[in-house]
Amino acid sequence: MAVEEITIRVDPEVAQAYRAASEEDRRKLELLISLRLKDATRSRQSLEALMNEISRNAQERGLTPEILEDILGDQ
């Protein structure tokens, strides 16, 4: 599969967690981001509506800001 490199702006904590992750975890994160971006660009929904849906689904599955912080802090 051909890939291209792009640059995106993220929160400093996210950048630090990404840099601290293993090569395997970085590849997984890149794939996840790529898939989400593909969904967002193909969707007829607005980006804001899509982000709200993702947030709502995560909250319904029990993801809280504290859990997310803990996950990102472990990277």
PDB file with one MODEL, atoms N, CA, C and O in Angstrom:
MODEL        1
ATOM      1  N   MET A   1       0.848  -1.176   0.000  1.00  0.00           N
ATOM      2  CA  MET A   1       0.000   0.000   0.000  1.00  0.00           C
ATOM      3  C   MET A   1       0.890   1.235   0.000  1.00  0.00           C
ATOM      4  O   MET A   1       1.800   1.361   0.820  1.00  0.00           O
ATOM      5  N   ALA A   2       0.619   2.131  -0.920  1.00  0.00           N
ATOM      6  CA  ALA A   2       1.372   3.380  -0.981  1.00  0.00           C
ATOM      7  C   ALA A   2       0.892   4.311   0.116  1.00  0.00           C
ATOM      8  O   ALA A   2      -0.300   4.362   0.422  1.00  0.00           O
ATOM      9  N   VAL A   3       1.811   5.036   0.698  1.00  0.00           N
ATOM     10  CA  VAL A   3       1.463   5.992   1.749  1.00  0.00           C
ATOM     11  C   VAL A   3       2.163   7.306   1.477  1.00  0.00           C
ATOM     12  O   VAL A   3       3.186   7.357   0.795  1.00  0.00           O
ATOM     13  N   GLU A   4       1.596   8.360   2.017  1.00  0.00           N
ATOM     14  CA  GLU A   4       2.203   9.682   1.957  1.00  0.00           C
ATOM     15  C   GLU A   4       2.276  10.231   3.365  1.00  0.00           C
ATOM     16  O   GLU A   4       1.430   9.928   4.207  1.00  0.00           O
ATOM     17  N   GLU A   5       3.269  11.022   3.612  1.00  0.00           N
ATOM     18  CA  GLU A   5       3.425  11.641   4.913  1.00  0.00           C
ATOM     19  C   GLU A   5       2.772  13.008   4.900  1.00  0.00           C
ATOM     20  O   GLU A   5       2.934  13.778   3.953  1.00  0.00           O
ATOM     21  N   ILE A   6       2.019  13.310   5.978  1.00  0.00           N
ATOM     22  CA  ILE A   6       1.429  14.626   6.167  1.00  0.00           C
ATOM     23  C   ILE A   6       1.783  15.103   7.567  1.00  0.00           C
ATOM     24  O   ILE A   6       2.258  14.327   8.396  1.00  0.00           O
ATOM     25  N   THR A   7       1.553  16.365   7.819  1.00  0.00           N
ATOM     26  CA  THR A   7       1.797  16.929   9.141  1.00  0.00           C
ATOM     27  C   THR A   7       0.475  17.432   9.695  1.00  0.00           C
ATOM     28  O   THR A   7      -0.257  18.150   9.013  1.00  0.00           O
ATOM     29  N   ILE A   8       0.168  17.054  10.931  1.00  0.00           N
ATOM     30  CA  ILE A   8      -1.032  17.559  11.584  1.00  0.00           C
ATOM     31  C   ILE A   8      -0.637  18.149  12.927  1.00  0.00           C
ATOM     32  O   ILE A   8       0.349  17.735  13.536  1.00  0.00           O
ATOM     33  N   ARG A   9      -1.411  19.112  13.375  1.00  0.00           N
ATOM     34  CA  ARG A   9      -1.151  19.749  14.660  1.00  0.00           C
ATOM     35  C   ARG A   9      -1.948  19.018  15.735  1.00  0.00           C
ATOM     36  O   ARG A   9      -3.137  18.745  15.566  1.00  0.00           O
ATOM     37  N   VAL A  10      -1.279  18.706  16.842  1.00  0.00           N
ATOM     38  CA  VAL A  10      -1.926  18.035  17.958  1.00  0.00           C
ATOM     39  C   VAL A  10      -1.497  18.688  19.259  1.00  0.00           C
ATOM     40  O   VAL A  10      -0.540  19.461  19.302  1.00  0.00           O
ATOM     41  N   ASP A  11      -2.212  18.367  20.300  1.00  0.00           N
ATOM     42  CA  ASP A  11      -1.892  18.819  21.644  1.00  0.00           C
ATOM     43  C   ASP A  11      -0.476  18.330  22.007  1.00  0.00           C
ATOM     44  O   ASP A  11      -0.101  17.226  21.612  1.00  0.00           O
ATOM     45  N   PRO A  12       0.312  19.119  22.741  1.00  0.00           N
ATOM     46  CA  PRO A  12       1.665  18.697  23.114  1.00  0.00           C
ATOM     47  C   PRO A  12       1.723  17.357  23.848  1.00  0.00           C
ATOM     48  O   PRO A  12       2.669  16.592  23.662  1.00  0.00           O
ATOM     49  N   GLU A  13       0.729  17.069  24.675  1.00  0.00           N
ATOM     50  CA  GLU A  13       0.714  15.787  25.386  1.00  0.00           C
ATOM     51  C   GLU A  13       0.530  14.625  24.418  1.00  0.00           C
ATOM     52  O   GLU A  13       1.129  13.564  24.592  1.00  0.00           O
ATOM     53  N   VAL A  14      -0.295  14.826  23.402  1.00  0.00           N
ATOM     54  CA  VAL A  14      -0.514  13.789  22.398  1.00  0.00           C
ATOM     55  C   VAL A  14       0.773  13.559  21.615  1.00  0.00           C
ATOM     56  O   VAL A  14       1.152  12.418  21.351  1.00  0.00           O
ATOM     57  N   ALA A  15       1.440  14.642  21.248  1.00  0.00           N
ATOM     58  CA  ALA A  15       2.701  14.525  20.512  1.00  0.00           C
ATOM     59  C   ALA A  15       3.742  13.776  21.344  1.00  0.00           C
ATOM     60  O   ALA A  15       4.457  12.918  20.827  1.00  0.00           O
ATOM     61  N   GLN A  16       3.821  14.100  22.613  1.00  0.00           N
ATOM     62  CA  GLN A  16       4.785  13.439  23.496  1.00  0.00           C
ATOM     63  C   GLN A  16       4.460  11.947  23.623  1.00  0.00           C
ATOM     64  O   GLN A  16       5.355  11.103  23.569  1.00  0.00           O
ATOM     65  N   ALA A  17       3.180  11.633  23.790  1.00  0.00           N
ATOM     66  CA  ALA A  17       2.776  10.227  23.909  1.00  0.00           C
ATOM     67  C   ALA A  17       3.098   9.470  22.625  1.00  0.00           C
ATOM     68  O   ALA A  17       3.551   8.326  22.677  1.00  0.00           O
ATOM     69  N   TYR A  18       2.868  10.101  21.470  1.00  0.00           N
ATOM     70  CA  TYR A  18       3.167   9.460  20.199  1.00  0.00           C
ATOM     71  C   TYR A  18       4.666   9.188  20.070  1.00  0.00           C
ATOM     72  O   TYR A  18       5.079   8.094  19.687  1.00  0.00           O
ATOM     73  N   ARG A  19       5.467  10.194  20.393  1.00  0.00           N
ATOM     74  CA  ARG A  19       6.927  10.019  20.284  1.00  0.00           C
ATOM     75  C   ARG A  19       7.448   8.953  21.243  1.00  0.00           C
ATOM     76  O   ARG A  19       8.423   8.267  20.940  1.00  0.00           O
ATOM     77  N   ALA A  20       6.803   8.814  22.395  1.00  0.00           N
ATOM     78  CA  ALA A  20       7.254   7.848  23.396  1.00  0.00           C
ATOM     79  C   ALA A  20       6.786   6.426  23.092  1.00  0.00           C
ATOM     80  O   ALA A  20       7.295   5.468  23.672  1.00  0.00           O
ATOM     81  N   ALA A  21       5.824   6.286  22.189  1.00  0.00           N
ATOM     82  CA  ALA A  21       5.276   4.973  21.864  1.00  0.00           C
ATOM     83  C   ALA A  21       6.299   4.143  21.089  1.00  0.00           C
ATOM     84  O   ALA A  21       7.194   4.676  20.432  1.00  0.00           O
ATOM     85  N   SER A  22       6.137   2.825  21.187  1.00  0.00           N
ATOM     86  CA  SER A  22       7.004   1.931  20.418  1.00  0.00           C
ATOM     87  C   SER A  22       6.701   2.084  18.932  1.00  0.00           C
ATOM     88  O   SER A  22       5.658   2.621  18.558  1.00  0.00           O
ATOM     89  N   GLU A  23       7.596   1.620  18.104  1.00  0.00           N
ATOM     90  CA  GLU A  23       7.401   1.694  16.651  1.00  0.00           C
ATOM     91  C   GLU A  23       6.110   0.975  16.258  1.00  0.00           C
ATOM     92  O   GLU A  23       5.359   1.467  15.415  1.00  0.00           O
ATOM     93  N   GLU A  24       5.851  -0.167  16.855  1.00  0.00           N
ATOM     94  CA  GLU A  24       4.632  -0.921  16.560  1.00  0.00           C
ATOM     95  C   GLU A  24       3.385  -0.123  16.950  1.00  0.00           C
ATOM     96  O   GLU A  24       2.421  -0.068  16.187  1.00  0.00           O
ATOM     97  N   ASP A  25       3.403   0.492  18.126  1.00  0.00           N
ATOM     98  CA  ASP A  25       2.260   1.294  18.564  1.00  0.00           C
ATOM     99  C   ASP A  25       2.080   2.525  17.686  1.00  0.00           C
ATOM    100  O   ASP A  25       0.948   2.926  17.418  1.00  0.00           O
ATOM    101  N   ARG A  26       3.176   3.134  17.234  1.00  0.00           N
ATOM    102  CA  ARG A  26       3.065   4.283  16.326  1.00  0.00           C
ATOM    103  C   ARG A  26       2.412   3.865  15.013  1.00  0.00           C
ATOM    104  O   ARG A  26       1.573   4.593  14.483  1.00  0.00           O
ATOM    105  N   ARG A  27       2.785   2.706  14.485  1.00  0.00           N
ATOM    106  CA  ARG A  27       2.172   2.213  13.243  1.00  0.00           C
ATOM    107  C   ARG A  27       0.669   1.999  13.438  1.00  0.00           C
ATOM    108  O   ARG A  27      -0.130   2.324  12.561  1.00  0.00           O
ATOM    109  N   LYS A  28       0.295   1.448  14.598  1.00  0.00           N
ATOM    110  CA  LYS A  28      -1.124   1.235  14.888  1.00  0.00           C
ATOM    111  C   LYS A  28      -1.861   2.565  14.972  1.00  0.00           C
ATOM    112  O   LYS A  28      -2.963   2.702  14.440  1.00  0.00           O
ATOM    113  N   LEU A  29      -1.262   3.534  15.632  1.00  0.00           N
ATOM    114  CA  LEU A  29      -1.883   4.857  15.743  1.00  0.00           C
ATOM    115  C   LEU A  29      -2.022   5.508  14.377  1.00  0.00           C
ATOM    116  O   LEU A  29      -3.050   6.116  14.079  1.00  0.00           O
ATOM    117  N   GLU A  30      -0.996   5.384  13.547  1.00  0.00           N
ATOM    118  CA  GLU A  30      -1.049   5.956  12.205  1.00  0.00           C
ATOM    119  C   GLU A  30      -2.166   5.319  11.393  1.00  0.00           C
ATOM    120  O   GLU A  30      -2.869   6.017  10.662  1.00  0.00           O
ATOM    121  N   LEU A  31      -2.339   4.018  11.507  1.00  0.00           N
ATOM    122  CA  LEU A  31      -3.412   3.327  10.794  1.00  0.00           C
ATOM    123  C   LEU A  31      -4.769   3.801  11.300  1.00  0.00           C
ATOM    124  O   LEU A  31      -5.672   4.068  10.507  1.00  0.00           O
ATOM    125  N   LEU A  32      -4.912   3.904  12.608  1.00  0.00           N
ATOM    126  CA  LEU A  32      -6.170   4.371  13.190  1.00  0.00           C
ATOM    127  C   LEU A  32      -6.502   5.780  12.711  1.00  0.00           C
ATOM    128  O   LEU A  32      -7.633   6.054  12.312  1.00  0.00           O
ATOM    129  N   ILE A  33      -5.523   6.662  12.751  1.00  0.00           N
ATOM    130  CA  ILE A  33      -5.742   8.041  12.297  1.00  0.00           C
ATOM    131  C   ILE A  33      -6.088   8.060  10.811  1.00  0.00           C
ATOM    132  O   ILE A  33      -6.989   8.790  10.395  1.00  0.00           O
ATOM    133  N   SER A  34      -5.396   7.280  10.021  1.00  0.00           N
ATOM    134  CA  SER A  34      -5.661   7.225   8.591  1.00  0.00           C
ATOM    135  C   SER A  34      -7.090   6.770   8.313  1.00  0.00           C
ATOM    136  O   SER A  34      -7.780   7.345   7.472  1.00  0.00           O
ATOM    137  N   LEU A  35      -7.524   5.746   9.018  1.00  0.00           N
ATOM    138  CA  LEU A  35      -8.886   5.246   8.830  1.00  0.00           C
ATOM    139  C   LEU A  35      -9.920   6.287   9.236  1.00  0.00           C
ATOM    140  O   LEU A  35     -10.924   6.470   8.548  1.00  0.00           O
ATOM    141  N   ARG A  36      -9.678   6.965  10.349  1.00  0.00           N
ATOM    142  CA  ARG A  36     -10.631   7.978  10.808  1.00  0.00           C
ATOM    143  C   ARG A  36     -10.668   9.160   9.837  1.00  0.00           C
ATOM    144  O   ARG A  36     -11.740   9.696   9.556  1.00  0.00           O
ATOM    145  N   LEU A  37      -9.512   9.567   9.328  1.00  0.00           N
ATOM    146  CA  LEU A  37      -9.487  10.659   8.356  1.00  0.00           C
ATOM    147  C   LEU A  37     -10.211  10.261   7.073  1.00  0.00           C
ATOM    148  O   LEU A  37     -10.916  11.072   6.472  1.00  0.00           O
ATOM    149  N   LYS A  38     -10.032   9.017   6.663  1.00  0.00           N
ATOM    150  CA  LYS A  38     -10.716   8.528   5.469  1.00  0.00           C
ATOM    151  C   LYS A  38     -12.223   8.576   5.689  1.00  0.00           C
ATOM    152  O   LYS A  38     -12.966   9.030   4.819  1.00  0.00           O
ATOM    153  N   ASP A  39     -12.676   8.107   6.854  1.00  0.00           N
ATOM    154  CA  ASP A  39     -14.105   8.166   7.174  1.00  0.00           C
ATOM    155  C   ASP A  39     -14.603   9.605   7.167  1.00  0.00           C
ATOM    156  O   ASP A  39     -15.672   9.895   6.630  1.00  0.00           O
ATOM    157  N   ALA A  40     -13.836  10.492   7.757  1.00  0.00           N
ATOM    158  CA  ALA A  40     -14.254  11.896   7.867  1.00  0.00           C
ATOM    159  C   ALA A  40     -14.345  12.562   6.504  1.00  0.00           C
ATOM    160  O   ALA A  40     -15.252  13.360   6.268  1.00  0.00           O
ATOM    161  N   THR A  41     -13.438  12.253   5.620  1.00  0.00           N
ATOM    162  CA  THR A  41     -13.441  12.906   4.318  1.00  0.00           C
ATOM    163  C   THR A  41     -14.460  12.296   3.366  1.00  0.00           C
ATOM    164  O   THR A  41     -14.872  12.948   2.407  1.00  0.00           O
ATOM    165  N   ARG A  42     -14.867  11.073   3.611  1.00  0.00           N
ATOM    166  CA  ARG A  42     -15.873  10.426   2.762  1.00  0.00           C
ATOM    167  C   ARG A  42     -17.284  10.631   3.277  1.00  0.00           C
ATOM    168  O   ARG A  42     -18.253  10.406   2.552  1.00  0.00           O
ATOM    169  N   SER A  43     -17.403  11.047   4.497  1.00  0.00           N
ATOM    170  CA  SER A  43     -18.702  11.178   5.140  1.00  0.00           C
ATOM    171  C   SER A  43     -19.466  12.376   4.587  1.00  0.00           C
ATOM    172  O   SER A  43     -18.873  13.395   4.233  1.00  0.00           O
ATOM    173  N   ARG A  44     -20.773  12.242   4.519  1.00  0.00           N
ATOM    174  CA  ARG A  44     -21.622  13.365   4.126  1.00  0.00           C
ATOM    175  C   ARG A  44     -21.911  14.254   5.326  1.00  0.00           C
ATOM    176  O   ARG A  44     -22.417  15.367   5.185  1.00  0.00           O
ATOM    177  N   GLN A  45     -21.580  13.741   6.515  1.00  0.00           N
ATOM    178  CA  GLN A  45     -21.765  14.526   7.725  1.00  0.00           C
ATOM    179  C   GLN A  45     -20.711  15.625   7.772  1.00  0.00           C
ATOM    180  O   GLN A  45     -19.649  15.514   7.160  1.00  0.00           O
ATOM    181  N   SER A  46     -21.018  16.671   8.497  1.00  0.00           N
ATOM    182  CA  SER A  46     -19.998  17.680   8.734  1.00  0.00           C
ATOM    183  C   SER A  46     -18.948  17.081   9.665  1.00  0.00           C
ATOM    184  O   SER A  46     -19.225  16.124  10.387  1.00  0.00           O
ATOM    185  N   LEU A  47     -17.764  17.637   9.645  1.00  0.00           N
ATOM    186  CA  LEU A  47     -16.701  17.160  10.516  1.00  0.00           C
ATOM    187  C   LEU A  47     -17.126  17.277  11.976  1.00  0.00           C
ATOM    188  O   LEU A  47     -16.858  16.382  12.778  1.00  0.00           O
ATOM    189  N   GLU A  48     -17.786  18.374  12.318  1.00  0.00           N
ATOM    190  CA  GLU A  48     -18.224  18.554  13.709  1.00  0.00           C
ATOM    191  C   GLU A  48     -19.222  17.467  14.113  1.00  0.00           C
ATOM    192  O   GLU A  48     -19.136  16.932  15.219  1.00  0.00           O
ATOM    193  N   ALA A  49     -20.163  17.136  13.234  1.00  0.00           N
ATOM    194  CA  ALA A  49     -21.139  16.090  13.530  1.00  0.00           C
ATOM    195  C   ALA A  49     -20.448  14.745  13.690  1.00  0.00           C
ATOM    196  O   ALA A  49     -20.801  13.969  14.577  1.00  0.00           O
ATOM    197  N   LEU A  50     -19.465  14.463  12.840  1.00  0.00           N
ATOM    198  CA  LEU A  50     -18.725  13.214  12.932  1.00  0.00           C
ATOM    199  C   LEU A  50     -17.949  13.134  14.246  1.00  0.00           C
ATOM    200  O   LEU A  50     -17.940  12.093  14.903  1.00  0.00           O
ATOM    201  N   MET A  51     -17.300  14.230  14.626  1.00  0.00           N
ATOM    202  CA  MET A  51     -16.540  14.248  15.875  1.00  0.00           C
ATOM    203  C   MET A  51     -17.477  14.071  17.071  1.00  0.00           C
ATOM    204  O   MET A  51     -17.135  13.383  18.033  1.00  0.00           O
ATOM    205  N   ASN A  52     -18.650  14.687  17.012  1.00  0.00           N
ATOM    206  CA  ASN A  52     -19.625  14.515  18.087  1.00  0.00           C
ATOM    207  C   ASN A  52     -20.093  13.068  18.186  1.00  0.00           C
ATOM    208  O   ASN A  52     -20.263  12.542  19.286  1.00  0.00           O
ATOM    209  N   GLU A  53     -20.300  12.430  17.051  1.00  0.00           N
ATOM    210  CA  GLU A  53     -20.715  11.028  17.033  1.00  0.00           C
ATOM    211  C   GLU A  53     -19.627  10.135  17.631  1.00  0.00           C
ATOM    212  O   GLU A  53     -19.924   9.241  18.423  1.00  0.00           O
ATOM    213  N   ILE A  54     -18.379  10.372  17.257  1.00  0.00           N
ATOM    214  CA  ILE A  54     -17.265   9.592  17.794  1.00  0.00           C
ATOM    215  C   ILE A  54     -17.185   9.770  19.306  1.00  0.00           C
ATOM    216  O   ILE A  54     -17.002   8.803  20.045  1.00  0.00           O
ATOM    217  N   SER A  55     -17.321  11.008  19.755  1.00  0.00           N
ATOM    218  CA  SER A  55     -17.279  11.300  21.188  1.00  0.00           C
ATOM    219  C   SER A  55     -18.419  10.607  21.918  1.00  0.00           C
ATOM    220  O   SER A  55     -18.216   9.998  22.969  1.00  0.00           O
ATOM    221  N   ARG A  56     -19.609  10.700  21.362  1.00  0.00           N
ATOM    222  CA  ARG A  56     -20.786  10.078  21.976  1.00  0.00           C
ATOM    223  C   ARG A  56     -20.614   8.564  22.067  1.00  0.00           C
ATOM    224  O   ARG A  56     -20.916   7.967  23.100  1.00  0.00           O
ATOM    225  N   ASN A  57     -20.132   7.941  20.990  1.00  0.00           N
ATOM    226  CA  ASN A  57     -19.900   6.492  21.006  1.00  0.00           C
ATOM    227  C   ASN A  57     -18.862   6.107  22.056  1.00  0.00           C
ATOM    228  O   ASN A  57     -19.034   5.114  22.763  1.00  0.00           O
ATOM    229  N   ALA A  58     -17.802   6.877  22.161  1.00  0.00           N
ATOM    230  CA  ALA A  58     -16.759   6.587  23.151  1.00  0.00           C
ATOM    231  C   ALA A  58     -17.318   6.703  24.565  1.00  0.00           C
ATOM    232  O   ALA A  58     -17.024   5.867  25.420  1.00  0.00           O
ATOM    233  N   GLN A  59     -18.117   7.726  24.813  1.00  0.00           N
ATOM    234  CA  GLN A  59     -18.711   7.910  26.142  1.00  0.00           C
ATOM    235  C   GLN A  59     -19.688   6.791  26.460  1.00  0.00           C
ATOM    236  O   GLN A  59     -19.732   6.314  27.594  1.00  0.00           O
ATOM    237  N   GLU A  60     -20.472   6.364  25.475  1.00  0.00           N
ATOM    238  CA  GLU A  60     -21.412   5.259  25.683  1.00  0.00           C
ATOM    239  C   GLU A  60     -20.681   3.967  26.027  1.00  0.00           C
ATOM    240  O   GLU A  60     -21.218   3.111  26.729  1.00  0.00           O
ATOM    241  N   ARG A  61     -19.469   3.832  25.538  1.00  0.00           N
ATOM    242  CA  ARG A  61     -18.662   2.637  25.813  1.00  0.00           C
ATOM    243  C   ARG A  61     -17.846   2.781  27.090  1.00  0.00           C
ATOM    244  O   ARG A  61     -17.049   1.906  27.429  1.00  0.00           O
ATOM    245  N   GLY A  62     -18.051   3.896  27.799  1.00  0.00           N
ATOM    246  CA  GLY A  62     -17.410   4.068  29.100  1.00  0.00           C
ATOM    247  C   GLY A  62     -16.135   4.883  29.108  1.00  0.00           C
ATOM    248  O   GLY A  62     -15.488   4.994  30.149  1.00  0.00           O
ATOM    249  N   LEU A  63     -15.755   5.456  27.978  1.00  0.00           N
ATOM    250  CA  LEU A  63     -14.549   6.265  27.949  1.00  0.00           C
ATOM    251  C   LEU A  63     -14.829   7.617  28.589  1.00  0.00           C
ATOM    252  O   LEU A  63     -15.711   8.356  28.150  1.00  0.00           O
ATOM    253  N   THR A  64     -14.083   7.923  29.608  1.00  0.00           N
ATOM    254  CA  THR A  64     -14.202   9.213  30.285  1.00  0.00           C
ATOM    255  C   THR A  64     -12.938  10.020  30.009  1.00  0.00           C
ATOM    256  O   THR A  64     -11.931   9.454  29.583  1.00  0.00           O
ATOM    257  N   PRO A  65     -12.973  11.325  30.241  1.00  0.00           N
ATOM    258  CA  PRO A  65     -11.751  12.120  30.069  1.00  0.00           C
ATOM    259  C   PRO A  65     -10.606  11.594  30.937  1.00  0.00           C
ATOM    260  O   PRO A  65      -9.443  11.636  30.534  1.00  0.00           O
ATOM    261  N   GLU A  66     -10.941  11.102  32.123  1.00  0.00           N
ATOM    262  CA  GLU A  66      -9.898  10.568  33.013  1.00  0.00           C
ATOM    263  C   GLU A  66      -9.270   9.301  32.447  1.00  0.00           C
ATOM    264  O   GLU A  66      -8.054   9.122  32.514  1.00  0.00           O
ATOM    265  N   ILE A  67     -10.100   8.422  31.887  1.00  0.00           N
ATOM    266  CA  ILE A  67      -9.581   7.186  31.295  1.00  0.00           C
ATOM    267  C   ILE A  67      -8.718   7.519  30.088  1.00  0.00           C
ATOM    268  O   ILE A  67      -7.647   6.938  29.911  1.00  0.00           O
ATOM    269  N   LEU A  68      -9.175   8.453  29.253  1.00  0.00           N
ATOM    270  CA  LEU A  68      -8.393   8.850  28.090  1.00  0.00           C
ATOM    271  C   LEU A  68      -7.050   9.434  28.508  1.00  0.00           C
ATOM    272  O   LEU A  68      -6.018   9.126  27.912  1.00  0.00           O
ATOM    273  N   GLU A  69      -7.072  10.267  29.524  1.00  0.00           N
ATOM    274  CA  GLU A  69      -5.830  10.853  30.049  1.00  0.00           C
ATOM    275  C   GLU A  69      -4.891   9.759  30.537  1.00  0.00           C
ATOM    276  O   GLU A  69      -3.685   9.810  30.295  1.00  0.00           O
ATOM    277  N   ASP A  70      -5.451   8.773  31.224  1.00  0.00           N
ATOM    278  CA  ASP A  70      -4.642   7.658  31.731  1.00  0.00           C
ATOM    279  C   ASP A  70      -4.039   6.853  30.570  1.00  0.00           C
ATOM    280  O   ASP A  70      -2.872   6.465  30.616  1.00  0.00           O
ATOM    281  N   ILE A  71      -4.841   6.610  29.540  1.00  0.00           N
ATOM    282  CA  ILE A  71      -4.357   5.864  28.361  1.00  0.00           C
ATOM    283  C   ILE A  71      -3.224   6.632  27.693  1.00  0.00           C
ATOM    284  O   ILE A  71      -2.178   6.061  27.387  1.00  0.00           O
ATOM    285  N   LEU A  72      -3.431   7.916  27.470  1.00  0.00           N
ATOM    286  CA  LEU A  72      -2.408   8.718  26.810  1.00  0.00           C
ATOM    287  C   LEU A  72      -1.174   8.886  27.698  1.00  0.00           C
ATOM    288  O   LEU A  72      -0.055   8.995  27.196  1.00  0.00           O
ATOM    289  N   GLY A  73      -1.378   8.908  28.997  1.00  0.00           N
ATOM    290  CA  GLY A  73      -0.254   9.039  29.918  1.00  0.00           C
ATOM    291  C   GLY A  73       0.622   7.805  29.963  1.00  0.00           C
ATOM    292  O   GLY A  73       1.802   7.891  30.302  1.00  0.00           O
ATOM    293  N   ASP A  74       0.049   6.645  29.619  1.00  0.00           N
ATOM    294  CA  ASP A  74       0.801   5.394  29.625  1.00  0.00           C
ATOM    295  C   ASP A  74       1.685   5.238  28.414  1.00  0.00           C
ATOM    296  O   ASP A  74       2.534   4.347  28.382  1.00  0.00           O
ATOM    297  N   GLN A  75       1.510   6.084  27.414  1.00  0.00           N
ATOM    298  CA  GLN A  75       2.311   5.953  26.195  1.00  0.00           C
ATOM    299  C   GLN A  75       3.684   6.372  26.492  1.00  0.00           C
ATOM    300  O   GLN A  75       4.542   6.346  25.610  1.00  0.00           O
TER     301      GLN A  75
ENDMDL
END
